[in-house]
């Protein structure tokens, strides 16, 4: 596959042009960072596990892997109790 065929297949020329134009319109001081943030995240892997919350009650923790890195979150179990 030639370079041009690859660019055409993945519509890369248009995507790159759109990202550059957005950075120019924003007049950002860091165009590379602006363009990086403009690229949508793609989830590549999800890993979930049971953990114990601060009260010792089972809840879930998730590792979410994307093209921009790995992110971890957990949630308390049960209904909120208020203050």
N, CA, C and O atoms as CSV, one atom per row, in Angstrom:
chain,resi,resn,atom,element,x,y,z
A,1,UNK,N,N,0.855,-1.175,0.000
A,1,UNK,CA,C,0.000,0.000,0.000
A,1,UNK,C,C,0.902,1.240,0.000
A,1,UNK,O,O,1.829,1.350,0.802
A,2,UNK,N,N,0.619,2.142,-0.890
A,2,UNK,CA,C,1.404,3.378,-0.977
A,2,UNK,C,C,1.006,4.327,0.160
A,2,UNK,O,O,-0.020,4.140,0.814
A,3,UNK,N,N,1.829,5.333,0.374
A,3,UNK,CA,C,1.538,6.329,1.402
A,3,UNK,C,C,0.214,7.013,1.099
A,3,UNK,O,O,-0.607,7.201,1.996
A,4,UNK,N,N,0.001,7.386,-0.158
A,4,UNK,CA,C,-1.233,8.074,-0.526
A,4,UNK,C,C,-2.449,7.183,-0.304
A,4,UNK,O,O,-3.487,7.655,0.160
A,5,UNK,N,N,-2.327,5.904,-0.631
A,5,UNK,CA,C,-3.443,4.977,-0.409
A,5,UNK,C,C,-3.754,4.861,1.087
A,5,UNK,O,O,-4.917,4.813,1.489
A,6,UNK,N,N,-2.704,4.816,1.895
A,6,UNK,CA,C,-2.882,4.738,3.346
A,6,UNK,C,C,-3.581,5.995,3.873
A,6,UNK,O,O,-4.526,5.905,4.657
A,7,UNK,N,N,-3.107,7.165,3.434
A,7,UNK,CA,C,-3.730,8.427,3.842
A,7,UNK,C,C,-5.192,8.478,3.427
A,7,UNK,O,O,-6.050,8.902,4.201
A,8,UNK,N,N,-5.472,8.046,2.205
A,8,UNK,CA,C,-6.841,8.049,1.702
A,8,UNK,C,C,-7.724,7.068,2.471
A,8,UNK,O,O,-8.859,7.390,2.823
A,9,UNK,N,N,-7.201,5.878,2.727
A,9,UNK,CA,C,-7.976,4.839,3.417
A,9,UNK,C,C,-8.436,5.316,4.791
A,9,UNK,O,O,-9.568,5.053,5.197
A,10,UNK,N,N,-7.557,6.016,5.504
A,10,UNK,CA,C,-7.866,6.445,6.868
A,10,UNK,C,C,-8.279,7.909,6.965
A,10,UNK,O,O,-8.437,8.435,8.066
A,11,UNK,N,N,-8.452,8.569,5.827
A,11,UNK,CA,C,-8.870,9.974,5.755
A,11,UNK,C,C,-7.959,10.841,6.639
A,11,UNK,O,O,-8.422,11.779,7.288
A,12,UNK,N,N,-6.670,10.516,6.656
A,12,UNK,CA,C,-5.731,11.218,7.534
A,12,UNK,C,C,-5.476,12.656,7.120
A,12,UNK,O,O,-5.369,13.534,7.977
A,13,UNK,N,N,-5.379,12.911,5.835
A,13,UNK,CA,C,-5.110,14.288,5.392
A,13,UNK,C,C,-6.181,15.237,5.905
A,13,UNK,O,O,-5.869,16.322,6.396
A,14,UNK,N,N,-7.423,14.841,5.796
A,14,UNK,CA,C,-8.537,15.683,6.246
A,14,UNK,C,C,-8.517,15.859,7.761
A,14,UNK,O,O,-8.719,16.963,8.267
A,15,UNK,N,N,-8.269,14.758,8.487
A,15,UNK,CA,C,-8.251,14.828,9.950
A,15,UNK,C,C,-7.118,15.726,10.446
A,15,UNK,O,O,-7.305,16.519,11.369
A,16,UNK,N,N,-5.954,15.597,9.834
A,16,UNK,CA,C,-4.812,16.426,10.231
A,16,UNK,C,C,-5.083,17.888,9.898
A,16,UNK,O,O,-4.802,18.777,10.702
A,17,UNK,N,N,-5.624,18.128,8.726
A,17,UNK,CA,C,-5.957,19.499,8.321
A,17,UNK,C,C,-6.972,20.115,9.277
A,17,UNK,O,O,-6.828,21.276,9.660
A,18,UNK,N,N,-7.998,19.359,9.668
A,18,UNK,CA,C,-9.002,19.867,10.608
A,18,UNK,C,C,-8.371,20.214,11.955
A,18,UNK,O,O,-8.704,21.239,12.551
A,19,UNK,N,N,-7.460,19.361,12.438
A,19,UNK,CA,C,-6.802,19.610,13.726
A,19,UNK,C,C,-5.924,20.857,13.664
A,19,UNK,O,O,-5.920,21.662,14.595
A,20,UNK,N,N,-5.182,21.017,12.574
A,20,UNK,CA,C,-4.326,22.199,12.408
A,20,UNK,C,C,-5.185,23.456,12.324
A,20,UNK,O,O,-4.873,24.462,12.961
A,21,UNK,N,N,-6.262,23.408,11.546
A,21,UNK,CA,C,-7.147,24.569,11.415
A,21,UNK,C,C,-7.763,24.955,12.757
A,21,UNK,O,O,-7.896,26.142,13.054
A,22,UNK,N,N,-8.139,23.970,13.567
A,22,UNK,CA,C,-8.716,24.258,14.884
A,22,UNK,C,C,-7.688,24.940,15.781
A,22,UNK,O,O,-8.030,25.866,16.517
A,23,UNK,N,N,-6.441,24.497,15.729
A,23,UNK,CA,C,-5.378,25.116,16.532
A,23,UNK,C,C,-5.125,26.550,16.083
A,23,UNK,O,O,-4.913,27.432,16.914
A,24,UNK,N,N,-5.147,26.785,14.780
A,24,UNK,CA,C,-4.928,28.135,14.248
A,24,UNK,C,C,-6.080,29.051,14.656
A,24,UNK,O,O,-5.855,30.187,15.074
A,25,UNK,N,N,-7.320,28.555,14.534
A,25,UNK,CA,C,-8.484,29.369,14.923
A,25,UNK,C,C,-8.432,29.729,16.410
A,25,UNK,O,O,-8.817,30.831,16.801
A,26,UNK,N,N,-7.954,28.796,17.232
A,26,UNK,CA,C,-7.882,29.032,18.678
A,26,UNK,C,C,-6.714,29.939,19.052
A,26,UNK,O,O,-6.651,30.454,20.168
A,27,UNK,N,N,-5.785,30.132,18.103
A,27,UNK,CA,C,-4.593,30.945,18.357
A,27,UNK,C,C,-3.900,30.496,19.648
A,27,UNK,O,O,-3.463,31.318,20.454
A,28,UNK,N,N,-3.812,29.199,19.822
A,28,UNK,CA,C,-3.235,28.624,21.024
A,28,UNK,C,C,-1.720,28.806,21.066
A,28,UNK,O,O,-1.060,28.835,20.027
A,29,UNK,N,N,-1.181,28.928,22.267
A,29,UNK,CA,C,0.273,29.068,22.417
A,29,UNK,C,C,0.979,27.717,22.309
A,29,UNK,O,O,2.199,27.664,22.151
A,30,UNK,N,N,0.219,26.630,22.393
A,30,UNK,CA,C,0.786,25.282,22.284
A,30,UNK,C,C,-0.059,24.467,21.304
A,30,UNK,O,O,-0.902,23.674,21.725
A,31,UNK,N,N,0.161,24.658,19.996
A,31,UNK,CA,C,-0.685,23.982,19.012
A,31,UNK,C,C,-0.605,22.460,19.077
A,31,UNK,O,O,-1.600,21.784,18.813
A,32,UNK,N,N,0.552,21.907,19.420
A,32,UNK,CA,C,0.666,20.445,19.505
A,32,UNK,C,C,-0.257,19.891,20.578
A,32,UNK,O,O,-0.946,18.894,20.359
A,33,UNK,N,N,-0.270,20.539,21.740
A,33,UNK,CA,C,-1.139,20.097,22.830
A,33,UNK,C,C,-2.605,20.275,22.452
A,33,UNK,O,O,-3.434,19.418,22.755
A,34,UNK,N,N,-2.923,21.373,21.799
A,34,UNK,CA,C,-4.298,21.628,21.365
A,34,UNK,C,C,-4.766,20.532,20.410
A,34,UNK,O,O,-5.886,20.037,20.533
A,35,UNK,N,N,-3.916,20.154,19.466
A,35,UNK,CA,C,-4.284,19.113,18.498
A,35,UNK,C,C,-4.394,17.751,19.179
A,35,UNK,O,O,-5.256,16.949,18.820
A,36,UNK,N,N,-3.530,17.482,20.156
A,36,UNK,CA,C,-3.598,16.209,20.878
A,36,UNK,C,C,-4.928,16.082,21.607
A,36,UNK,O,O,-5.542,15.015,21.613
A,37,UNK,N,N,-5.372,17.176,22.223
A,37,UNK,CA,C,-6.639,17.152,22.950
A,37,UNK,C,C,-7.836,17.049,22.011
A,37,UNK,O,O,-8.903,16.588,22.415
A,38,UNK,N,N,-7.664,17.474,20.767
A,38,UNK,CA,C,-8.759,17.430,19.800
A,38,UNK,C,C,-9.032,16.012,19.313
A,38,UNK,O,O,-10.116,15.727,18.805
A,39,UNK,N,N,-8.054,15.124,19.466
A,39,UNK,CA,C,-8.223,13.738,19.018
A,39,UNK,C,C,-9.098,13.010,20.033
A,39,UNK,O,O,-8.791,13.022,21.225
A,40,UNK,N,N,-10.171,12.383,19.588
A,40,UNK,CA,C,-11.042,11.692,20.541
A,40,UNK,C,C,-10.343,10.495,21.186
A,40,UNK,O,O,-9.510,9.833,20.566
A,41,UNK,N,N,-10.698,10.235,22.434
A,41,UNK,CA,C,-10.172,9.059,23.125
A,41,UNK,C,C,-10.832,7.804,22.568
A,41,UNK,O,O,-12.014,7.802,22.226
A,42,UNK,N,N,-10.047,6.748,22.485
A,42,UNK,CA,C,-10.546,5.453,22.035
A,42,UNK,C,C,-10.293,4.462,23.160
A,42,UNK,O,O,-9.151,4.278,23.579
A,43,UNK,N,N,-11.346,3.825,23.653
A,43,UNK,CA,C,-11.191,2.826,24.705
A,43,UNK,C,C,-10.599,1.568,24.087
A,43,UNK,O,O,-11.139,1.024,23.124
A,44,UNK,N,N,-9.478,1.111,24.652
A,44,UNK,CA,C,-8.810,-0.077,24.130
A,44,UNK,C,C,-8.953,-1.282,25.050
A,44,UNK,O,O,-8.802,-2.422,24.610
A,45,UNK,N,N,-9.246,-1.033,26.334
A,45,UNK,CA,C,-9.349,-2.145,27.284
A,45,UNK,C,C,-10.047,-1.647,28.544
A,45,UNK,O,O,-9.864,-0.499,28.948
A,46,UNK,N,N,-10.847,-2.513,29.165
A,46,UNK,CA,C,-11.494,-2.204,30.437
A,46,UNK,C,C,-11.225,-3.370,31.386
A,46,UNK,O,O,-11.442,-4.530,31.038
A,47,UNK,N,N,-10.750,-3.047,32.588
A,47,UNK,CA,C,-10.483,-4.060,33.607
A,47,UNK,C,C,-11.232,-3.664,34.865
A,47,UNK,O,O,-11.039,-2.561,35.375
A,48,UNK,N,N,-12.085,-4.548,35.375
A,48,UNK,CA,C,-12.855,-4.248,36.582
A,48,UNK,C,C,-12.536,-5.271,37.663
A,48,UNK,O,O,-12.224,-6.427,37.375
A,49,UNK,N,N,-12.618,-4.827,38.908
A,49,UNK,CA,C,-12.383,-5.733,40.021
A,49,UNK,C,C,-13.202,-5.293,41.224
A,49,UNK,O,O,-13.582,-4.129,41.348
A,50,UNK,N,N,-13.461,-6.240,42.097
A,50,UNK,CA,C,-14.152,-5.922,43.340
A,50,UNK,C,C,-13.120,-5.466,44.361
A,50,UNK,O,O,-12.065,-6.082,44.513
A,51,UNK,N,N,-13.439,-4.376,45.060
A,51,UNK,CA,C,-12.591,-3.878,46.149
A,51,UNK,C,C,-13.494,-3.604,47.348
A,51,UNK,O,O,-14.716,-3.703,47.242
A,52,UNK,N,N,-12.905,-3.264,48.468
A,52,UNK,CA,C,-13.673,-2.869,49.645
A,52,UNK,C,C,-13.593,-1.357,49.784
A,52,UNK,O,O,-12.517,-0.769,49.677
A,53,UNK,N,N,-14.759,-0.723,50.028
A,53,UNK,CA,C,-14.742,0.730,50.211
A,53,UNK,C,C,-14.253,1.061,51.621
A,53,UNK,O,O,-13.838,0.165,52.356
A,54,UNK,N,N,-14.298,2.321,51.999
A,54,UNK,CA,C,-13.760,2.758,53.292
A,54,UNK,C,C,-14.509,2.158,54.480
A,54,UNK,O,O,-14.006,2.166,55.604
A,55,UNK,N,N,-15.720,1.633,54.229
A,55,UNK,CA,C,-16.503,1.004,55.302
A,55,UNK,C,C,-16.373,-0.518,55.282
A,55,UNK,O,O,-17.011,-1.218,56.070
A,56,UNK,N,N,-15.537,-1.019,54.369
A,56,UNK,CA,C,-15.362,-2.470,54.263
A,56,UNK,C,C,-16.438,-3.155,53.446
A,56,UNK,O,O,-16.563,-4.379,53.490
A,57,UNK,N,N,-17.214,-2.387,52.703
A,57,UNK,CA,C,-18.295,-2.936,51.880
A,57,UNK,C,C,-17.776,-3.121,50.457
A,57,UNK,O,O,-17.110,-2.236,49.920
A,58,UNK,N,N,-18.078,-4.275,49.840
A,58,UNK,CA,C,-17.606,-4.510,48.468
A,58,UNK,C,C,-18.167,-3.479,47.486
A,58,UNK,O,O,-19.341,-3.113,47.552
A,59,UNK,N,N,-17.325,-3.029,46.597
A,59,UNK,CA,C,-17.708,-2.116,45.524
A,59,UNK,C,C,-16.835,-2.429,44.317
A,59,UNK,O,O,-16.120,-3.431,44.318
A,60,UNK,N,N,-16.880,-1.605,43.306
A,60,UNK,CA,C,-16.151,-1.884,42.066
A,60,UNK,C,C,-15.087,-0.820,41.810
A,60,UNK,O,O,-15.271,0.356,42.125
A,61,UNK,N,N,-13.973,-1.262,41.232
A,61,UNK,CA,C,-12.922,-0.360,40.764
A,61,UNK,C,C,-12.640,-0.736,39.319
A,61,UNK,O,O,-12.590,-1.919,38.982
A,62,UNK,N,N,-12.456,0.261,38.467
A,62,UNK,CA,C,-12.269,0.015,37.036
A,62,UNK,C,C,-11.008,0.711,36.544
A,62,UNK,O,O,-10.752,1.868,36.877
A,63,UNK,N,N,-10.221,-0.011,35.744
A,63,UNK,CA,C,-9.112,0.573,34.991
A,63,UNK,C,C,-9.594,0.708,33.556
A,63,UNK,O,O,-9.999,-0.275,32.936
A,64,UNK,N,N,-9.551,1.920,33.032
A,64,UNK,CA,C,-9.981,2.189,31.664
A,64,UNK,C,C,-8.749,2.582,30.863
A,64,UNK,O,O,-8.088,3.573,31.171
A,65,UNK,N,N,-8.447,1.804,29.838
A,65,UNK,CA,C,-7.284,2.061,28.992
A,65,UNK,C,C,-7.755,2.727,27.703
A,65,UNK,O,O,-8.693,2.256,27.059
A,66,UNK,N,N,-7.095,3.833,27.330
A,66,UNK,CA,C,-7.413,4.529,26.088
A,66,UNK,C,C,-6.116,4.817,25.343
A,66,UNK,O,O,-5.023,4.522,25.827
A,67,UNK,N,N,-6.259,5.397,24.158
A,67,UNK,CA,C,-5.078,5.817,23.409
A,67,UNK,C,C,-4.356,6.973,24.101
A,67,UNK,O,O,-3.262,7.350,23.682
A,68,UNK,N,N,-4.944,7.537,25.145
A,68,UNK,CA,C,-4.327,8.648,25.876
A,68,UNK,C,C,-3.803,8.239,27.248
A,68,UNK,O,O,-3.257,9.075,27.968
A,69,UNK,N,N,-3.958,6.981,27.620
A,69,UNK,CA,C,-3.433,6.525,28.904
A,69,UNK,C,C,-4.397,5.620,29.641
A,69,UNK,O,O,-5.439,5.229,29.114
A,70,UNK,N,N,-4.024,5.288,30.890
A,70,UNK,CA,C,-4.857,4.445,31.742
A,70,UNK,C,C,-5.448,5.309,32.846
A,70,UNK,O,O,-4.755,6.136,33.439
A,71,UNK,N,N,-6.733,5.110,33.115
A,71,UNK,CA,C,-7.441,5.891,34.115
A,71,UNK,C,C,-8.150,4.928,35.059
A,71,UNK,O,O,-8.718,3.930,34.614
A,72,UNK,N,N,-8.124,5.219,36.358
A,72,UNK,CA,C,-8.711,4.327,37.361
A,72,UNK,C,C,-9.757,5.095,38.153
A,72,UNK,O,O,-9.570,6.264,38.490
A,73,UNK,N,N,-10.869,4.413,38.445
A,73,UNK,CA,C,-11.918,5.019,39.259
A,73,UNK,C,C,-12.603,3.937,40.072
A,73,UNK,O,O,-12.650,2.773,39.676
A,74,UNK,N,N,-13.134,4.344,41.221
A,74,UNK,CA,C,-13.939,3.442,42.036
A,74,UNK,C,C,-15.131,4.229,42.547
A,74,UNK,O,O,-15.123,5.460,42.563
A,75,UNK,N,N,-16.150,3.502,42.963
A,75,UNK,CA,C,-17.368,4.152,43.435
A,75,UNK,C,C,-17.759,3.556,44.779
A,75,UNK,O,O,-17.617,2.350,44.985
A,76,UNK,N,N,-18.252,4.385,45.697
A,76,UNK,CA,C,-18.725,3.828,46.965
A,76,UNK,C,C,-19.977,2.987,46.718
A,76,UNK,O,O,-20.725,3.235,45.773
A,77,UNK,N,N,-20.190,2.009,47.561
A,77,UNK,CA,C,-21.369,1.160,47.387
A,77,UNK,C,C,-22.546,1.727,48.162
A,77,UNK,O,O,-22.365,2.478,49.120
A,78,UNK,N,N,-23.748,1.368,47.745
A,78,UNK,CA,C,-24.951,1.757,48.466
A,78,UNK,C,C,-25.399,3.173,48.185
A,78,UNK,O,O,-24.799,3.897,47.390
A,79,UNK,N,N,-26.472,3.547,48.861
A,79,UNK,CA,C,-27.061,4.876,48.702
A,79,UNK,C,C,-26.284,5.889,49.540
A,79,UNK,O,O,-25.712,5.530,50.569
A,80,UNK,N,N,-26.260,7.159,49.107
A,80,UNK,CA,C,-25.574,8.181,49.902
A,80,UNK,C,C,-26.269,8.350,51.256
A,80,UNK,O,O,-27.494,8.274,51.345
A,81,UNK,N,N,-25.491,8.576,52.289
A,81,UNK,CA,C,-26.062,8.691,53.636
A,81,UNK,C,C,-26.216,10.139,54.088
A,81,UNK,O,O,-26.788,10.389,55.149
A,82,UNK,N,N,-25.728,11.081,53.322
A,82,UNK,CA,C,-25.822,12.487,53.704
A,82,UNK,C,C,-24.817,12.841,54.782
A,82,UNK,O,O,-23.896,12.076,55.069
A,83,UNK,N,N,-25.004,14.009,55.373
A,83,UNK,CA,C,-24.034,14.447,56.392
A,83,UNK,C,C,-24.608,14.329,57.764
A,83,UNK,O,O,-23.936,14.652,58.744
